[in-house]
Amino acid sequence: DTYNPLAGAVQKECSAPLWVAILGTYLTPTVLPQELGPRIDYALATMQGQGLDLDKVKLFYGGHSLGSIFIQDHLAANHGSGGPMAGKVQVLGQTLFGGFLQRKYTFPTLAYPVPTLTVGGELDGLARVARVAEASYKSKGMADFPVEIVMGMTHMQFASGEPPLLVKLRDLLPEISEDAAHAAVARLVAPFFEARAGVASPGRAPLAGPSTEEFLKPIIAAYELEGSRHFNAPAQIGGPDEAKCVKGGCPTKSRWTTEAQKTISQVDGWSLEVDNEYVDCSSTPLTGAEFHLPVIKNDTASKTLSITTYAQGYWDDAFPSWLDWKQLLDKYDTGFVATSAEELGTKLLSRQCTLIHGLGQVNTSFGVDDPDFCAMTNVKAYKWALANAGPATVARFQKYGQKYSFGKDIPKAGGPLFLDAHLAFEEVDGPDGEKVVQVSAPAQKTELDYWKDHFGPIPRPSFIPDPGCFHYCKLLSPARAIEWLYTDSLRAERSLPNSERTAIIV
């Protein structure tokens, strides 16, 4: 009964007769991978006995949640001559609900053998909408791999009945009724079936709300600004193309991290050009790699400063840290955990040395680096998300979402201590008594004469680079801020565990 209402809605919407077989049973509602082939053949044989002509049948598969992973793996391995009924029946396509094509099929390019429709819910608390945005990014311009979002829909609304335990614990509250959700899904599935079956399709009005492309645009922009390992910067430490990094340096960058250097080093009357490169921030010649330290150049004729910065993403804020369970879940690729970087560790030049080496203001004190430049940049990431997210998303967040606040930078004395510290997300009482999440950034600052001030007359060995002139920050990614707005900020007030499971129409 779990999927009968959705199946009925699709049957009603299709312009040709549609037979539906739901493979799960009362005892095993989610079919195990090894059972799929035999159960599909059994279902087809049973329907053949009921009058279905297997010589003319147009077959499609579908899967929801974990079932979407099982069915796509089965279809990838069993299509064409290896398909159902010993290859006698061709599978023309599949639909993935609350799921998406796995990264193993989309990286480095999308290479899946059968047309696939992906349908996500805007308020899916398990297969988060940011992961569906990644699926759309990978299939852009490919007519056989459309990706659609149903506004106001949750993970459980692809199904019916009592939610399983994990869904109860993790899903969000819907903003449309179950019937409306099923009808919207049916209006997306029916034309996908009709086009590939060669059946005339009646004209259908688009779904209410913004188009999927318009809705996903700010999410994709945020990930590109981050320089995401799963979007535009796979060649970084921790990314799928990490092997392209040489001696700790990678051929990709984070455009967002340059914003921090601009926050630190902008000077009236001068142009500032900032570049960035993803690196292993801990790399040294001792490990066969290279040091990567910020560099400044100036052109006094054009009054232009040029600064090169370095960054490294970090994704797993799990506790205890050694367990790395969030990285493990990310490898399973279900959209259950955040896919953006938890932080961008960034090596930046100090303001003191910007003014001394860039402008020749040799008497500049280290006090110019006293401001909390890391926090100031993180506020900008948060404001970027609020300014660029869709208006309905922002309105929902302002009404129900748990807000961010920003604490003072957390000073760290030494590179290893900075590298081991991570962006802190701590729930605290806000100014109005509400619970907010305070974001605080580890920072490491070193003055121009750091070696002299700390080691006195001891000469600095030639193999140790000058440790002065740094202002390092752990930065909030705009993509993490976007994920917070769209999904995770709603868990405090708009999750199933905190409310009755009823449709909320707003």
N, C-alpha and C positions, 0 to 999 in steps of 0.2 A: 504493500500500500504506500510505501514511502515515496515512490516516483509515479504512481498512477495519475495523480492530478496533473502533473506537468506533462506526462505523455498524452493525456486526454486533450490538454490545451494545444499541443502541437498537432495532434490529429485533426482537431477542429479547424486549425488555421491553414493546414495544407490544402492545396487545390486538387490533389489526387488522393486516392485511397492510401492510407498509411497503416501498415501492420506494425505493432510494437510488441517486443518481447523484453521483459525485465528479468535479468538473469539471476539476481539475488534471491535467496530463500529466507524463510523466517530464521533459520539457524545460522545462515551465512549470508547476511545482507550485502556484504562486499565480497565479490567473487575473488578468490585467490588467483594469482596469475596462471598457475598450472592448470586451473580448471576452465579457463576462458575458452580455449579451443573446443573441447568436448561439449561445453554448455551451449556455445553458439551453434554447433552442428546439430545438437539435440533440439534446440529451439526451432531451427530452420526445418528440420525433418517433421517436427510436430505441426508447424504451420502448413507445411506441404500437405500433411494429412487432412488439414482443415480447408484446403482449397487454394493455397498460395502456389503460384506457378514459378518454380525456381529458375526456369529458363528465361523468364522476363523480369525477375525481381531486380529492383534497384536498392542495394543494401547500404545502410549507413550505421556506424557505431556511435555510441555516446558514453560519456563517463562523467561522474561528479566527484569532486574532492580527490581522495586517494584513488578512487576508481578511474579518474581521468589519467593518472599515471599508469595504472595497470593496462588500460585499454590502448593507450598510445604505444606502449612498449610491445604489446601483443600484435597490434596492427603493423608496426614497423617491421616486425619479424615474420609476419604471416599475411602477406598481401599478394595480389596477382596469382600466379600459379600455386603459391603456397597458402592461398586464402581458404575460406571456409568450404566445406563439402569437397575437400581435395582439390580446391582451386576452381570448382565449377561455378561458384558465385563470386562476382567481383564486388569489392567494397569501394564505393565511390567517394566516401568521405567520412569524417567523424566530427563530433561536437564535444568540446571540453567545457564543462560547467564548473565554476569555482576551481579551475585548474588552468593549465597552459602547457604548451609544448616545452619539454625539459630542455635545459641549456645544452645537453649533449646533442640535441638535434638542431640547435640554432647557432652554435659557435664552431668555427669562425663565421660561417654563413648558414642560413637556414637550409637544411637539406633533409626534408622529410618526404617520404614517397607518396603520401595521400593527402588531398585537400583537407584542411582542418579549420573549423570555426571555433574560436575561443570566445566565451561569454563570461564576463566577470560582473560581480555586484559592487556597486559603489561603496557599500558599507560592509563588505565581506571582512569579518574579523579574523579569518584564518588564511585564506588566499588573498593577501592584501592587494589593494588596487595598484600600488606602486610596482608590484611584480607583474601585474597584467600590463602595465605601461611598458615594461621591458619587453614583453611579448609583442606588443604593438610596434615598438621601436625596431625589433628584429625582422618583422614581416612587412614593414612599410612598403607600399607599392606592389605587393604580391596579392593578386586577386584571389588566389586559391587559399589564402591564409588570413581571412579577415579576423579582426579582434573587435569586440563590442562590449560596452559597459551599460548595464541597466541601472539608472539612477534610483537611489533609495533602497536598493535591494541588498540583502545579506547573504551569507553563505548557506544558511539553513533554508532560505526561501527557494532554492532549486529543488528542495524536497518538501515533504509534508510530515506531520505527526510530531512525536516527541523528539527533541534534539538529543543526539548522543552526548555522553558526558563531556568530551573535549569541546564540542560545539557549545554546550551550555557554559563552559568555562571561558570561551574565547570569542564567541561571535558578538556582533553588535546588534543594537535594536534596529528594526526596519523602519522605513518611512513610507512604504507603500504596503498594501495588503498582499497576502499570499496569492490571491487570484490575479491581482494586477501584475505581480511579478511573473507569474506563469504565462499570462497573456503576452507580456512584453518579450519574454524569452521565445515564445512560439513565433512571434512576428519576426524574430531574427533567424530562427532555425528554418522555418518553412521556405523562405526564398533561397536559402543555401541549398536545401534539398532539391527544390524545384529546378534551379539552374543547372545542377550537376546531373539530374535525372532526365533533363530535356523536357520538362513539363512546363506548360505555359503558366506564368506567374502573374496573378492579378496585382494591380497597383496597390501599394500600401503606403500610408502616410508614415513619416518618420516618427520614432518614439519621442515622447515629450522630453523637454530639457535640452541641454547642449548636446551637440554631436560628440561621439566618442573622441574624435580627433581633437576637437576644441577642449573637451574635458581633460584629456591626458596631456595637453600641450605644456602646462606649467610643471607637471611632474617630470616630463622628459627634459625640459629646460633645466630643472634643478639638478638632475643627475649629470647632464652634460657639463654644467657649471662646476660640479664637484670634480669631474673627471672620473666617472664611475668605472670600476673594473668590469662591469657587465654592460656598459653602454659604449662610451667613446674612448675609453682608456684601458683596454684589457692588458696592455704590456706594462704592468707595474708590479711591485712586490705584493704578492697575494692575489694577483690577477691570473686569469687563465693563460695569458701570454707572458708570464713572468720570465720564461726562458729567453726572451728577447732583451732582457736587462743585462748589461755588461759591466762588470766590476762595481756593482751596486747602483749603476746609473741606468735609467730606463728612457725609452723614446717617447714617453707620453707626459702629460702635465695636468695640473689642476688649475683651471683659470680662477677659481674662487680664492685660492691662497694668496694670489697677488693682491687681493683687496686688503689683506692684513699689512703687507708692506706699504701700501698706499696710506693706510691709516697711520702708520708709524712715520713715514718719511716725506709726506707731501709738504712742499715748501712754496709759499706764495712767490709768484714770479718765475718759477722753474717748472718745466715739464718733467714728468716722472714716467719712465718706461720700466715696467717690471715683467720679468719672465720667470717661468717656473719649470722644474723638472721633477718627475717622480724618481725617488731614489730609495735605497735602503739607508735610513738615517743613521744606523749604527755601523755602517761599513767603514773599514779602515784598511790601510796597506797590510796590517798584520794578518788579515784574513784573505789577502790576495785581491782586495778591492781598492777603492780610493776614498779619500775624504771628500765630502761634499759640503762646502761652506759658502755662505753668501758672499757675493762680490759686487762692488760698486765701481762704476765708471762715470766720468762726467765729460760733458762737452760745453766748455764755458762760452764758446761762440754762440751756440744755439740755446744756452742755458737749459740743458737737458741732462737729467740724471738717469742712468741705466743700472738697474739692480737685478741680479740673478738670485733666485731663491730655490729652495728644495723642500720637498714634501713626501710624506708617506702616509697611506691610509691605514686605519685600524678598524676592525669590524666587530670584535667579540668583547662585549662588556659583561660576559657571564661571570657568575660567582659560584665556586672559586675559580679564579682566572685560569688555573692550569687545566681545568676540565675542557674549556673551549667548546661547550655544548652548543652555543649559538652558531659557531662555524660549522659544527657537525650538521646541525639542522639546515643550514644554508646549502650544504652540499647535497642534502636530500632534495632541495629545491621545491618546496611546497608553498613558499610565500608565507610561512608561519612566523618567521622572524624578520626583522628589518633588513633590507638589502642595501641600504645606503651605508656609507662609512660612519661609524660611531664618532670618529674624530679624524682630523687631518693634522698630523704632527708636522710642523712647518719650521724650517730654519730661515730666519729673517735677520736682516741687518738692523743694528740699533739706530735710534734717532741720533744719538751722540755722534756716531761715526758717519751717518749720513751728512751731518752738518760739517764735521771736521774734514773728512775725505772728499765729500762731494762739493761743498761750498767754500772750504778753506777757513771755516770759522774755528780756529784752532783752540780757542779758550772755552769751547762749549763743555759744560759740566755733564756728568753722568745723570744728573737730576732730570734732564729732559726725557729720560726713559721711565720716570716714575709713574706716569699714567697707566691705567690698566688697558693697554692697547689690545690685548687678546680678548678681553671681555667686550671692548668696544666693537671689535670685528665680529664677535659672535652675536651681538645685538643686531648688527647689520644683516647677518644671515637670517635671523628670525624675522626681521622686518622685510627682507626680500621675499620670504615665503608668504607673509601676510599680504604683501603688495601684489604678488603674482598668482596666488591661488585663485581658483574660481570663486565668484561672488557667493554662490550658495554654500560652498565649503567654508569660506571665511565666516559667513553668517552663522552657520552651525557651530563652528569652533568658538566664536565669541559667545554664543549662548550656552553651550554644553562643554566645550573643550577645557581641559586642564592647561593652564597657561604656563609659559616659561618666565622665569626671572633670572637675573644674572648676578652672580657673586663676584667678588674681587679676584684678581688673578692669584694663583697659588704659587709662590716663588719656590724654585728648585735650585739647589746649589750643586751643579755638575751635570754633565751630559747624561750619564747612566740614570741618575735619579729622574731627570726630565723624561727620558725615553720610557722608563718603567711606569711613570705616572700617566693617568688617563683622565680625559674630560670627566668631571664629576656631575652626576645627575642626582640631586637629593631633594626629596619631597620636604617642603617647609611650609610654614604658615605665611600666607601672603598678607598684604596690607589691609585687606578687608576680612581677614580671618579664613579665607578660602585656602585650600591646599594647592600650592603651586610647585613646579619642579624648578629648582635653582640649578643653573648651569654654571660651573666654575672651571676655569682653564688653568692647568699647570703652565708655568712660564719659567724660562731661564734667561737672565739678563747678565751680560758681562761688559764691564767698562773697557775703554780703550787700552788702559795699562793694566789689564787684569793680571798678567803674569808677574809684573813687577810688584803690584800691590799685594799679591798673595804669596809669592815665592821669593821676594826680596832680591838679593844679589845672585841667587842661583841662576846661571844662564839657561835659557830654554834650548833643549836639544833640537837639532835641525830637523829631525824626523817628526817633531810635534808641531803642528800648525799653531799659529798665533790664536790663543783662545779668547781674545778680546773682540769687541764690536758686535756681539750677538744679542738678539732679542727673539728667543724662540717661543712659539705658541702652540698649544693644542687647540685646534679650531673646530667649531661646530660647522658641519657641512650644511649648505642650503637644502640638500636632498634629505638629510636627516630631519631638518625643520619641516620640510614638506610632508614627509611621512608622518611626523607628529601631528600636523594639522589634519591630514586626511583620515588617519586611522587611530593611532595610539593615544592621542589626547582624549579620545572619546570613551576610553575604557572605564574611566572613573564614574561617569554618569550615564553612559549610553551603552553599556554592555549587558548581555543577558543575565549574568550573575547579580547585577545590581537593580534589575527591574523585572516586572512581569513580562512574559513573552507575548506581547500584543503589538499589532501594527500601529505605528504612530504616524499619523498623516499630518504633515506640516507644509 
